[in-house]
Amino acid sequence: MIRGTIPFTMKILAISDLVIERLYALATQGHFRDVSLVISCGDLPYNYLENLVSLLNVPLYYVPGNHDPEHDPHRRDAHAEGCINLDLRLARDTGLVLAGFGGSVRYKPGAENQYTQGEATARALRLLPSLLWNRLRGRRLDLLISHSPPSGVHDSGTDGAHAGLKAINLILRWARPRYHLHGHMHLYRGNLEPNETRYMDTLVANIFPYKMIEIEHV
C-alpha cells in the first residue's frame, strides 16, 4: 500500500487488466465508502467500469489498454459511460492533478492502442505542453496513470508485448509526478518481481489486478 507521511490522506481504488467480480459485493457492503476516486489502468471491459462507478458514485478516470475497443465516438463500446478517459489529458479532481497515457508497445500490426517507441514518444510530446503549463502555475503533477510501465521498470525488457514505453520515462523525467500507477504486467502469487519501485522522484506501482491506495493530499 502506498502511504505518505502527512496525516491527511485520500483513498483511491486502482484497477487494471482483470475483472474481479468480488469488488461488486465489496462495494455494496460498504468496503469502499471512503474511496474518493477510482483509477483504471486499462484492459478492462467498459461495462465493468460503468458498474463500479454506479455502485461507488465517485469519479472514475481511465486510460485505454492495448485490448480496449477502438476509440470511435459512433460506437457504443468505444467509451465508458459516466467515466472519464484521461488519455493524453490533464485533470484536477479532489485536489489532485492527474495525467494519463494509454496503450502499449506495438507487437501486432494494425492493432489499436499499440505504438512503436517512436509513435509513443510523439504522443507524449502532445501531453508535455499541458504539463509545462501546470508547472509554470506552480503545481506539481500528483498522479500519472498509464497502461504500460516505463521502460526498464516492471517491464519484460526491450522486446515483446510487455516491453515498457520509453515515452513514459520521458514524462516521468519531465513532470516528476509523485506517483505513477500502471497495469499491463500480470503479477500472480509466486511472482518475485517488485510491484513498487522508486524512479527518480516518483513511486511507480503496478496495481494489477486492483489495489487500495492511500495517497498524500497536499
Biotite code that builds the C-alpha atoms (Angstrom):
import biotite.structure as struc

atoms = struc.array([
    struc.Atom([0.000, 0.000, 0.000], chain_id="A", res_id=1, res_name="MET", atom_name="CA", element="C"),
    struc.Atom([1.288, 3.454, -0.840], chain_id="A", res_id=2, res_name="ILE", atom_name="CA", element="C"),
    struc.Atom([1.444, 5.589, 2.286], chain_id="A", res_id=3, res_name="ARG", atom_name="CA", element="C"),
    struc.Atom([2.578, 9.121, 2.938], chain_id="A", res_id=4, res_name="GLY", atom_name="CA", element="C"),
    struc.Atom([3.900, 10.903, 5.991], chain_id="A", res_id=5, res_name="THR", atom_name="CA", element="C"),
    struc.Atom([1.206, 13.595, 6.038], chain_id="A", res_id=6, res_name="ILE", atom_name="CA", element="C"),
    struc.Atom([-1.733, 12.607, 8.313], chain_id="A", res_id=7, res_name="PRO", atom_name="CA", element="C"),
    struc.Atom([-4.349, 13.676, 5.757], chain_id="A", res_id=8, res_name="PHE", atom_name="CA", element="C"),
    struc.Atom([-4.526, 11.026, 3.045], chain_id="A", res_id=9, res_name="THR", atom_name="CA", element="C"),
    struc.Atom([-7.149, 10.127, 0.481], chain_id="A", res_id=10, res_name="MET", atom_name="CA", element="C"),
    struc.Atom([-8.057, 6.654, -0.678], chain_id="A", res_id=11, res_name="LYS", atom_name="CA", element="C"),
    struc.Atom([-8.105, 5.523, -4.306], chain_id="A", res_id=12, res_name="ILE", atom_name="CA", element="C"),
    struc.Atom([-9.323, 2.224, -5.713], chain_id="A", res_id=13, res_name="LEU", atom_name="CA", element="C"),
    struc.Atom([-6.984, 1.348, -8.605], chain_id="A", res_id=14, res_name="ALA", atom_name="CA", element="C"),
    struc.Atom([-7.859, -1.467, -11.034], chain_id="A", res_id=15, res_name="ILE", atom_name="CA", element="C"),
    struc.Atom([-6.367, -2.996, -14.166], chain_id="A", res_id=16, res_name="SER", atom_name="CA", element="C"),
    struc.Atom([-6.435, -5.901, -16.647], chain_id="A", res_id=17, res_name="ASP", atom_name="CA", element="C"),
    struc.Atom([-8.572, -8.442, -14.791], chain_id="A", res_id=18, res_name="LEU", atom_name="CA", element="C"),
    struc.Atom([-12.255, -8.306, -13.842], chain_id="A", res_id=19, res_name="VAL", atom_name="CA", element="C"),
    struc.Atom([-12.700, -9.037, -10.134], chain_id="A", res_id=20, res_name="ILE", atom_name="CA", element="C"),
    struc.Atom([-16.435, -9.528, -9.647], chain_id="A", res_id=21, res_name="GLU", atom_name="CA", element="C"),
    struc.Atom([-15.931, -9.701, -5.885], chain_id="A", res_id=22, res_name="ARG", atom_name="CA", element="C"),
    struc.Atom([-15.482, -5.914, -5.989], chain_id="A", res_id=23, res_name="LEU", atom_name="CA", element="C"),
    struc.Atom([-19.225, -5.598, -6.703], chain_id="A", res_id=24, res_name="TYR", atom_name="CA", element="C"),
    struc.Atom([-20.096, -7.355, -3.447], chain_id="A", res_id=25, res_name="ALA", atom_name="CA", element="C"),
    struc.Atom([-17.479, -5.405, -1.514], chain_id="A", res_id=26, res_name="LEU", atom_name="CA", element="C"),
    struc.Atom([-18.872, -2.156, -2.900], chain_id="A", res_id=27, res_name="ALA", atom_name="CA", element="C"),
    struc.Atom([-22.450, -2.985, -1.898], chain_id="A", res_id=28, res_name="THR", atom_name="CA", element="C"),
    struc.Atom([-21.219, -3.957, 1.581], chain_id="A", res_id=29, res_name="GLN", atom_name="CA", element="C"),
    struc.Atom([-19.629, -0.523, 2.031], chain_id="A", res_id=30, res_name="GLY", atom_name="CA", element="C"),
    struc.Atom([-15.989, -1.579, 1.922], chain_id="A", res_id=31, res_name="HIS", atom_name="CA", element="C"),
    struc.Atom([-15.128, 1.338, -0.401], chain_id="A", res_id=32, res_name="PHE", atom_name="CA", element="C"),
    struc.Atom([-17.277, 4.019, 1.207], chain_id="A", res_id=33, res_name="ARG", atom_name="CA", element="C"),
    struc.Atom([-14.209, 6.161, 1.994], chain_id="A", res_id=34, res_name="ASP", atom_name="CA", element="C"),
    struc.Atom([-12.789, 5.952, -1.553], chain_id="A", res_id=35, res_name="VAL", atom_name="CA", element="C"),
    struc.Atom([-12.549, 9.330, -3.282], chain_id="A", res_id=36, res_name="SER", atom_name="CA", element="C"),
    struc.Atom([-11.525, 8.187, -6.785], chain_id="A", res_id=37, res_name="LEU", atom_name="CA", element="C"),
    struc.Atom([-11.402, 5.088, -8.939], chain_id="A", res_id=38, res_name="VAL", atom_name="CA", element="C"),
    struc.Atom([-8.491, 4.760, -11.373], chain_id="A", res_id=39, res_name="ILE", atom_name="CA", element="C"),
    struc.Atom([-8.412, 2.202, -14.197], chain_id="A", res_id=40, res_name="SER", atom_name="CA", element="C"),
    struc.Atom([-5.112, 1.474, -15.940], chain_id="A", res_id=41, res_name="CYS", atom_name="CA", element="C"),
    struc.Atom([-6.712, -0.229, -18.922], chain_id="A", res_id=42, res_name="GLY", atom_name="CA", element="C"),
    struc.Atom([-7.691, -3.565, -20.467], chain_id="A", res_id=43, res_name="ASP", atom_name="CA", element="C"),
    struc.Atom([-10.967, -3.761, -18.587], chain_id="A", res_id=44, res_name="LEU", atom_name="CA", element="C"),
    struc.Atom([-14.456, -4.047, -20.125], chain_id="A", res_id=45, res_name="PRO", atom_name="CA", element="C"),
    struc.Atom([-16.231, -0.738, -20.134], chain_id="A", res_id=46, res_name="TYR", atom_name="CA", element="C"),
    struc.Atom([-19.360, -2.233, -18.548], chain_id="A", res_id=47, res_name="ASN", atom_name="CA", element="C"),
    struc.Atom([-17.163, -3.239, -15.592], chain_id="A", res_id=48, res_name="TYR", atom_name="CA", element="C"),
    struc.Atom([-16.065, 0.382, -15.185], chain_id="A", res_id=49, res_name="LEU", atom_name="CA", element="C"),
    struc.Atom([-19.648, 1.597, -15.568], chain_id="A", res_id=50, res_name="GLU", atom_name="CA", element="C"),
    struc.Atom([-20.901, -0.816, -12.900], chain_id="A", res_id=51, res_name="ASN", atom_name="CA", element="C"),
    struc.Atom([-18.221, 0.294, -10.453], chain_id="A", res_id=52, res_name="LEU", atom_name="CA", element="C"),
    struc.Atom([-18.841, 3.999, -11.000], chain_id="A", res_id=53, res_name="VAL", atom_name="CA", element="C"),
    struc.Atom([-22.563, 3.415, -10.453], chain_id="A", res_id=54, res_name="SER", atom_name="CA", element="C"),
    struc.Atom([-22.004, 1.464, -7.245], chain_id="A", res_id=55, res_name="LEU", atom_name="CA", element="C"),
    struc.Atom([-19.397, 3.788, -5.743], chain_id="A", res_id=56, res_name="LEU", atom_name="CA", element="C"),
    struc.Atom([-20.722, 7.114, -7.067], chain_id="A", res_id=57, res_name="ASN", atom_name="CA", element="C"),
    struc.Atom([-17.250, 8.702, -7.218], chain_id="A", res_id=58, res_name="VAL", atom_name="CA", element="C"),
    struc.Atom([-15.268, 9.927, -10.255], chain_id="A", res_id=59, res_name="PRO", atom_name="CA", element="C"),
    struc.Atom([-13.630, 7.186, -12.317], chain_id="A", res_id=60, res_name="LEU", atom_name="CA", element="C"),
    struc.Atom([-10.686, 8.011, -14.597], chain_id="A", res_id=61, res_name="TYR", atom_name="CA", element="C"),
    struc.Atom([-9.267, 5.506, -17.069], chain_id="A", res_id=62, res_name="TYR", atom_name="CA", element="C"),
    struc.Atom([-6.726, 5.125, -19.843], chain_id="A", res_id=63, res_name="VAL", atom_name="CA", element="C"),
    struc.Atom([-7.128, 2.624, -22.698], chain_id="A", res_id=64, res_name="PRO", atom_name="CA", element="C"),
    struc.Atom([-5.100, -0.565, -22.690], chain_id="A", res_id=65, res_name="GLY", atom_name="CA", element="C"),
    struc.Atom([-3.937, -2.461, -25.740], chain_id="A", res_id=66, res_name="ASN", atom_name="CA", element="C"),
    struc.Atom([-7.073, -4.626, -25.661], chain_id="A", res_id=67, res_name="HIS", atom_name="CA", element="C"),
    struc.Atom([-9.606, -1.802, -25.300], chain_id="A", res_id=68, res_name="ASP", atom_name="CA", element="C"),
    struc.Atom([-12.102, -1.111, -28.107], chain_id="A", res_id=69, res_name="PRO", atom_name="CA", element="C"),
    struc.Atom([-11.178, 1.281, -30.881], chain_id="A", res_id=70, res_name="GLU", atom_name="CA", element="C"),
    struc.Atom([-11.937, 4.895, -29.990], chain_id="A", res_id=71, res_name="HIS", atom_name="CA", element="C"),
    struc.Atom([-14.836, 5.638, -32.318], chain_id="A", res_id=72, res_name="ASP", atom_name="CA", element="C"),
    struc.Atom([-17.429, 8.136, -30.998], chain_id="A", res_id=73, res_name="PRO", atom_name="CA", element="C"),
    struc.Atom([-20.140, 6.433, -33.082], chain_id="A", res_id=74, res_name="HIS", atom_name="CA", element="C"),
    struc.Atom([-19.652, 3.099, -31.327], chain_id="A", res_id=75, res_name="ARG", atom_name="CA", element="C"),
    struc.Atom([-21.405, 2.422, -28.030], chain_id="A", res_id=76, res_name="ARG", atom_name="CA", element="C"),
    struc.Atom([-18.480, 0.323, -26.777], chain_id="A", res_id=77, res_name="ASP", atom_name="CA", element="C"),
    struc.Atom([-15.885, 2.976, -27.602], chain_id="A", res_id=78, res_name="ALA", atom_name="CA", element="C"),
    struc.Atom([-16.105, 4.693, -24.234], chain_id="A", res_id=79, res_name="HIS", atom_name="CA", element="C"),
    struc.Atom([-17.239, 4.012, -20.683], chain_id="A", res_id=80, res_name="ALA", atom_name="CA", element="C"),
    struc.Atom([-20.413, 5.905, -19.788], chain_id="A", res_id=81, res_name="GLU", atom_name="CA", element="C"),
    struc.Atom([-20.064, 8.058, -16.700], chain_id="A", res_id=82, res_name="GLY", atom_name="CA", element="C"),
    struc.Atom([-16.268, 7.657, -16.684], chain_id="A", res_id=83, res_name="CYS", atom_name="CA", element="C"),
    struc.Atom([-13.505, 9.978, -17.885], chain_id="A", res_id=84, res_name="ILE", atom_name="CA", element="C"),
    struc.Atom([-10.929, 8.927, -20.478], chain_id="A", res_id=85, res_name="ASN", atom_name="CA", element="C"),
    struc.Atom([-7.704, 10.607, -19.317], chain_id="A", res_id=86, res_name="LEU", atom_name="CA", element="C"),
    struc.Atom([-5.525, 9.560, -22.266], chain_id="A", res_id=87, res_name="ASP", atom_name="CA", element="C"),
    struc.Atom([-3.210, 12.496, -23.182], chain_id="A", res_id=88, res_name="LEU", atom_name="CA", element="C"),
    struc.Atom([-5.165, 14.779, -20.849], chain_id="A", res_id=89, res_name="ARG", atom_name="CA", element="C"),
    struc.Atom([-4.617, 16.617, -17.606], chain_id="A", res_id=90, res_name="LEU", atom_name="CA", element="C"),
    struc.Atom([-7.335, 16.850, -14.966], chain_id="A", res_id=91, res_name="ALA", atom_name="CA", element="C"),
    struc.Atom([-7.871, 18.178, -11.459], chain_id="A", res_id=92, res_name="ARG", atom_name="CA", element="C"),
    struc.Atom([-10.052, 16.273, -9.038], chain_id="A", res_id=93, res_name="ASP", atom_name="CA", element="C"),
    struc.Atom([-10.379, 16.173, -5.244], chain_id="A", res_id=94, res_name="THR", atom_name="CA", element="C"),
    struc.Atom([-7.347, 18.441, -5.016], chain_id="A", res_id=95, res_name="GLY", atom_name="CA", element="C"),
    struc.Atom([-5.099, 16.220, -7.146], chain_id="A", res_id=96, res_name="LEU", atom_name="CA", element="C"),
    struc.Atom([-3.572, 16.862, -10.561], chain_id="A", res_id=97, res_name="VAL", atom_name="CA", element="C"),
    struc.Atom([-3.770, 13.768, -12.775], chain_id="A", res_id=98, res_name="LEU", atom_name="CA", element="C"),
    struc.Atom([-2.477, 12.924, -16.263], chain_id="A", res_id=99, res_name="ALA", atom_name="CA", element="C"),
    struc.Atom([-2.998, 9.851, -18.441], chain_id="A", res_id=100, res_name="GLY", atom_name="CA", element="C"),
    struc.Atom([-1.118, 7.918, -21.115], chain_id="A", res_id=101, res_name="PHE", atom_name="CA", element="C"),
    struc.Atom([-2.775, 4.884, -22.678], chain_id="A", res_id=102, res_name="GLY", atom_name="CA", element="C"),
    struc.Atom([-1.682, 1.994, -24.865], chain_id="A", res_id=103, res_name="GLY", atom_name="CA", element="C"),
    struc.Atom([1.259, -0.382, -25.063], chain_id="A", res_id=104, res_name="SER", atom_name="CA", element="C"),
    struc.Atom([4.269, -1.064, -27.240], chain_id="A", res_id=105, res_name="VAL", atom_name="CA", element="C"),
    struc.Atom([3.318, -2.316, -30.723], chain_id="A", res_id=106, res_name="ARG", atom_name="CA", element="C"),
    struc.Atom([3.585, -6.080, -31.065], chain_id="A", res_id=107, res_name="TYR", atom_name="CA", element="C"),
    struc.Atom([0.828, -6.771, -33.609], chain_id="A", res_id=108, res_name="LYS", atom_name="CA", element="C"),
    struc.Atom([0.477, -4.927, -36.951], chain_id="A", res_id=109, res_name="PRO", atom_name="CA", element="C"),
    struc.Atom([-2.651, -2.802, -37.234], chain_id="A", res_id=110, res_name="GLY", atom_name="CA", element="C"),
    struc.Atom([-3.758, -3.300, -33.630], chain_id="A", res_id=111, res_name="ALA", atom_name="CA", element="C"),
    struc.Atom([-5.425, -0.418, -31.803], chain_id="A", res_id=112, res_name="GLU", atom_name="CA", element="C"),
    struc.Atom([-3.788, 1.344, -28.871], chain_id="A", res_id=113, res_name="ASN", atom_name="CA", element="C"),
    struc.Atom([-0.371, -0.112, -29.711], chain_id="A", res_id=114, res_name="GLN", atom_name="CA", element="C"),
    struc.Atom([2.557, 2.099, -30.680], chain_id="A", res_id=115, res_name="TYR", atom_name="CA", element="C"),
    struc.Atom([6.177, 1.856, -31.701], chain_id="A", res_id=116, res_name="THR", atom_name="CA", element="C"),
    struc.Atom([8.559, 3.528, -29.298], chain_id="A", res_id=117, res_name="GLN", atom_name="CA", element="C"),
    struc.Atom([8.763, 6.480, -31.701], chain_id="A", res_id=118, res_name="GLY", atom_name="CA", element="C"),
    struc.Atom([4.985, 6.760, -32.038], chain_id="A", res_id=119, res_name="GLU", atom_name="CA", element="C"),
    struc.Atom([4.595, 6.651, -28.260], chain_id="A", res_id=120, res_name="ALA", atom_name="CA", element="C"),
    struc.Atom([7.176, 9.415, -27.859], chain_id="A", res_id=121, res_name="THR", atom_name="CA", element="C"),
    struc.Atom([5.290, 11.556, -30.386], chain_id="A", res_id=122, res_name="ALA", atom_name="CA", element="C"),
    struc.Atom([2.134, 11.044, -28.328], chain_id="A", res_id=123, res_name="ARG", atom_name="CA", element="C"),
    struc.Atom([3.964, 12.021, -25.140], chain_id="A", res_id=124, res_name="ALA", atom_name="CA", element="C"),
    struc.Atom([5.092, 15.267, -26.755], chain_id="A", res_id=125, res_name="LEU", atom_name="CA", element="C"),
    struc.Atom([1.410, 16.160, -27.191], chain_id="A", res_id=126, res_name="ARG", atom_name="CA", element="C"),
    struc.Atom([0.958, 15.896, -23.428], chain_id="A", res_id=127, res_name="LEU", atom_name="CA", element="C"),
    struc.Atom([4.072, 17.834, -22.415], chain_id="A", res_id=128, res_name="LEU", atom_name="CA", element="C"),
    struc.Atom([2.718, 21.372, -23.120], chain_id="A", res_id=129, res_name="PRO", atom_name="CA", element="C"),
    struc.Atom([-0.086, 20.815, -20.600], chain_id="A", res_id=130, res_name="SER", atom_name="CA", element="C"),
    struc.Atom([2.430, 19.502, -18.083], chain_id="A", res_id=131, res_name="LEU", atom_name="CA", element="C"),
    struc.Atom([4.684, 22.516, -18.674], chain_id="A", res_id=132, res_name="LEU", atom_name="CA", element="C"),
    struc.Atom([1.792, 24.935, -18.174], chain_id="A", res_id=133, res_name="TRP", atom_name="CA", element="C"),
    struc.Atom([0.911, 23.130, -14.978], chain_id="A", res_id=134, res_name="ASN", atom_name="CA", element="C"),
    struc.Atom([4.491, 23.532, -13.714], chain_id="A", res_id=135, res_name="ARG", atom_name="CA", element="C"),
    struc.Atom([4.540, 27.211, -14.639], chain_id="A", res_id=136, res_name="LEU", atom_name="CA", element="C"),
    struc.Atom([1.450, 27.658, -12.494], chain_id="A", res_id=137, res_name="ARG", atom_name="CA", element="C"),
    struc.Atom([3.430, 26.208, -9.599], chain_id="A", res_id=138, res_name="GLY", atom_name="CA", element="C"),
    struc.Atom([1.590, 22.902, -9.288], chain_id="A", res_id=139, res_name="ARG", atom_name="CA", element="C"),
    struc.Atom([3.336, 19.548, -9.398], chain_id="A", res_id=140, res_name="ARG", atom_name="CA", element="C"),
    struc.Atom([1.730, 16.575, -11.123], chain_id="A", res_id=141, res_name="LEU", atom_name="CA", element="C"),
    struc.Atom([0.404, 14.283, -8.411], chain_id="A", res_id=142, res_name="ASP", atom_name="CA", element="C"),
    struc.Atom([-0.526, 11.160, -10.324], chain_id="A", res_id=143, res_name="LEU", atom_name="CA", element="C"),
    struc.Atom([0.402, 9.747, -13.737], chain_id="A", res_id=144, res_name="LEU", atom_name="CA", element="C"),
    struc.Atom([-1.842, 6.934, -14.950], chain_id="A", res_id=145, res_name="ILE", atom_name="CA", element="C"),
    struc.Atom([-0.739, 4.652, -17.776], chain_id="A", res_id=146, res_name="SER", atom_name="CA", element="C"),
    struc.Atom([-1.435, 1.184, -19.074], chain_id="A", res_id=147, res_name="HIS", atom_name="CA", element="C"),
    struc.Atom([2.161, 0.203, -19.760], chain_id="A", res_id=148, res_name="SER", atom_name="CA", element="C"),
    struc.Atom([5.065, 0.538, -17.361], chain_id="A", res_id=149, res_name="PRO", atom_name="CA", element="C"),
    struc.Atom([8.082, 2.716, -18.096], chain_id="A", res_id=150, res_name="PRO", atom_name="CA", element="C"),
    struc.Atom([10.997, 1.177, -19.941], chain_id="A", res_id=151, res_name="SER", atom_name="CA", element="C"),
    struc.Atom([13.209, -0.708, -17.519], chain_id="A", res_id=152, res_name="GLY", atom_name="CA", element="C"),
    struc.Atom([10.748, -0.534, -14.623], chain_id="A", res_id=153, res_name="VAL", atom_name="CA", element="C"),
    struc.Atom([8.441, -3.514, -14.001], chain_id="A", res_id=154, res_name="HIS", atom_name="CA", element="C"),
    struc.Atom([8.637, -4.437, -17.717], chain_id="A", res_id=155, res_name="ASP", atom_name="CA", element="C"),
    struc.Atom([9.862, -7.523, -19.567], chain_id="A", res_id=156, res_name="SER", atom_name="CA", element="C"),
    struc.Atom([12.743, -5.968, -21.475], chain_id="A", res_id=157, res_name="GLY", atom_name="CA", element="C"),
    struc.Atom([13.092, -4.396, -24.902], chain_id="A", res_id=158, res_name="THR", atom_name="CA", element="C"),
    struc.Atom([11.199, -6.998, -26.963], chain_id="A", res_id=159, res_name="ASP", atom_name="CA", element="C"),
    struc.Atom([7.736, -8.492, -26.889], chain_id="A", res_id=160, res_name="GLY", atom_name="CA", element="C"),
    struc.Atom([4.292, -7.376, -25.870], chain_id="A", res_id=161, res_name="ALA", atom_name="CA", element="C"),
    struc.Atom([5.259, -6.318, -22.365], chain_id="A", res_id=162, res_name="HIS", atom_name="CA", element="C"),
    struc.Atom([8.219, -4.051, -23.017], chain_id="A", res_id=163, res_name="ALA", atom_name="CA", element="C"),
    struc.Atom([7.920, -0.724, -21.232], chain_id="A", res_id=164, res_name="GLY", atom_name="CA", element="C"),
    struc.Atom([7.419, 2.527, -23.115], chain_id="A", res_id=165, res_name="LEU", atom_name="CA", element="C"),
    struc.Atom([10.335, 4.964, -23.189], chain_id="A", res_id=166, res_name="LYS", atom_name="CA", element="C"),
    struc.Atom([7.805, 7.767, -23.646], chain_id="A", res_id=167, res_name="ALA", atom_name="CA", element="C"),
    struc.Atom([6.650, 7.192, -20.071], chain_id="A", res_id=168, res_name="ILE", atom_name="CA", element="C"),
    struc.Atom([10.220, 7.621, -18.834], chain_id="A", res_id=169, res_name="ASN", atom_name="CA", element="C"),
    struc.Atom([10.232, 10.946, -20.671], chain_id="A", res_id=170, res_name="LEU", atom_name="CA", element="C"),
    struc.Atom([7.047, 12.046, -18.891], chain_id="A", res_id=171, res_name="ILE", atom_name="CA", element="C"),
    struc.Atom([8.418, 10.935, -15.522], chain_id="A", res_id=172, res_name="LEU", atom_name="CA", element="C"),
    struc.Atom([11.649, 12.863, -16.052], chain_id="A", res_id=173, res_name="ARG", atom_name="CA", element="C"),
    struc.Atom([9.817, 15.975, -17.218], chain_id="A", res_id=174, res_name="TRP", atom_name="CA", element="C"),
    struc.Atom([6.796, 16.093, -14.913], chain_id="A", res_id=175, res_name="ALA", atom_name="CA", element="C"),
    struc.Atom([8.260, 14.256, -11.882], chain_id="A", res_id=176, res_name="ARG", atom_name="CA", element="C"),
    struc.Atom([4.859, 13.133, -10.573], chain_id="A", res_id=177, res_name="PRO", atom_name="CA", element="C"),
    struc.Atom([4.593, 11.963, -7.010], chain_id="A", res_id=178, res_name="ARG", atom_name="CA", element="C"),
    struc.Atom([3.017, 8.666, -8.059], chain_id="A", res_id=179, res_name="TYR", atom_name="CA", element="C"),
    struc.Atom([2.724, 6.610, -11.246], chain_id="A", res_id=180, res_name="HIS", atom_name="CA", element="C"),
    struc.Atom([0.167, 3.795, -11.490], chain_id="A", res_id=181, res_name="LEU", atom_name="CA", element="C"),
    struc.Atom([0.265, 1.279, -14.353], chain_id="A", res_id=182, res_name="HIS", atom_name="CA", element="C"),
    struc.Atom([-1.136, -2.096, -15.343], chain_id="A", res_id=183, res_name="GLY", atom_name="CA", element="C"),
    struc.Atom([-0.286, -4.444, -18.251], chain_id="A", res_id=184, res_name="HIS", atom_name="CA", element="C"),
    struc.Atom([2.137, -6.563, -16.202], chain_id="A", res_id=185, res_name="MET", atom_name="CA", element="C"),
    struc.Atom([0.268, -9.512, -14.710], chain_id="A", res_id=186, res_name="HIS", atom_name="CA", element="C"),
    struc.Atom([1.694, -10.422, -11.327], chain_id="A", res_id=187, res_name="LEU", atom_name="CA", element="C"),
    struc.Atom([0.307, -13.550, -9.719], chain_id="A", res_id=188, res_name="TYR", atom_name="CA", element="C"),
    struc.Atom([1.152, -15.257, -6.452], chain_id="A", res_id=189, res_name="ARG", atom_name="CA", element="C"),
    struc.Atom([4.650, -16.614, -6.753], chain_id="A", res_id=190, res_name="GLY", atom_name="CA", element="C"),
    struc.Atom([5.963, -13.782, -8.915], chain_id="A", res_id=191, res_name="ASN", atom_name="CA", element="C"),
    struc.Atom([9.176, -12.420, -7.477], chain_id="A", res_id=192, res_name="LEU", atom_name="CA", element="C"),
    struc.Atom([9.152, -9.093, -9.324], chain_id="A", res_id=193, res_name="GLU", atom_name="CA", element="C"),
    struc.Atom([8.576, -5.993, -7.172], chain_id="A", res_id=194, res_name="PRO", atom_name="CA", element="C"),
    struc.Atom([5.301, -4.138, -7.649], chain_id="A", res_id=195, res_name="ASN", atom_name="CA", element="C"),
    struc.Atom([6.537, -0.797, -6.280], chain_id="A", res_id=196, res_name="GLU", atom_name="CA", element="C"),
    struc.Atom([9.734, 0.931, -7.403], chain_id="A", res_id=197, res_name="THR", atom_name="CA", element="C"),
    struc.Atom([11.198, 4.382, -6.875], chain_id="A", res_id=198, res_name="ARG", atom_name="CA", element="C"),
    struc.Atom([12.102, 6.087, -10.182], chain_id="A", res_id=199, res_name="TYR", atom_name="CA", element="C"),
    struc.Atom([13.721, 9.480, -9.599], chain_id="A", res_id=200, res_name="MET", atom_name="CA", element="C"),
    struc.Atom([11.090, 11.458, -7.641], chain_id="A", res_id=201, res_name="ASP", atom_name="CA", element="C"),
    struc.Atom([8.225, 9.078, -8.455], chain_id="A", res_id=202, res_name="THR", atom_name="CA", element="C"),
    struc.Atom([6.892, 5.984, -6.758], chain_id="A", res_id=203, res_name="LEU", atom_name="CA", element="C"),
    struc.Atom([5.900, 3.614, -9.587], chain_id="A", res_id=204, res_name="VAL", atom_name="CA", element="C"),
    struc.Atom([3.287, 0.976, -8.695], chain_id="A", res_id=205, res_name="ALA", atom_name="CA", element="C"),
    struc.Atom([1.891, -1.947, -10.673], chain_id="A", res_id=206, res_name="ASN", atom_name="CA", element="C"),
    struc.Atom([-1.689, -2.212, -9.474], chain_id="A", res_id=207, res_name="ILE", atom_name="CA", element="C"),
    struc.Atom([-2.724, -5.498, -11.205], chain_id="A", res_id=208, res_name="PHE", atom_name="CA", element="C"),
    struc.Atom([-5.456, -6.541, -10.627], chain_id="A", res_id=209, res_name="PRO", atom_name="CA", element="C"),
    struc.Atom([-6.525, -3.975, -8.021], chain_id="A", res_id=210, res_name="TYR", atom_name="CA", element="C"),
    struc.Atom([-5.159, -2.079, -5.050], chain_id="A", res_id=211, res_name="LYS", atom_name="CA", element="C"),
    struc.Atom([-6.434, 0.235, -2.394], chain_id="A", res_id=212, res_name="MET", atom_name="CA", element="C"),
    struc.Atom([-4.055, 3.178, -2.323], chain_id="A", res_id=213, res_name="ILE", atom_name="CA", element="C"),
    struc.Atom([-3.612, 5.897, 0.226], chain_id="A", res_id=214, res_name="GLU", atom_name="CA", element="C"),
    struc.Atom([-2.100, 8.995, -1.368], chain_id="A", res_id=215, res_name="ILE", atom_name="CA", element="C"),
    struc.Atom([-0.847, 12.122, 0.347], chain_id="A", res_id=216, res_name="GLU", atom_name="CA", element="C"),
    struc.Atom([-3.134, 15.092, -0.103], chain_id="A", res_id=217, res_name="HIS", atom_name="CA", element="C"),
    struc.Atom([-1.010, 18.263, -0.263], chain_id="A", res_id=218, res_name="VAL", atom_name="CA", element="C"),
])
